[in-house]
Amino acid sequence: MNIRLLGVVLVILGVLSLVIPIPQREDHSVKIGNAQIGVQTESRQKLPPGVGIVLVTGGVLALVMGSRKS
C-alpha cells in the first residue's frame, strides 16, 4: 500500500510540475544608511520537462511494483 501511495504522489507531482509555473521573486536593492533603494521582480517559470517526466515515470514504476507485490 505504501509503494502505491508513493506512486500516486509522484505521478501527481510530475503532472503538476509540467503544468503549473513556480513563482520566483528577486530583490535588487541597495541600502545606504537609513535609505533603501530597490526593485523587486517576480517571474513565473515551469520546471524543465525532464523533471516532470522523471517524476511521472517513477510514479508509474512504483504503482506497477506495488501492484505486483500484492
Secondary structure, 3 states (H helix, E strand, C coil): CHHHHHHHHHHHHHHHHHHCCEEEEEEEEEEECCEEEEEEEEEEECCCHHHHHHHHHHHHHHHHHHHHHC
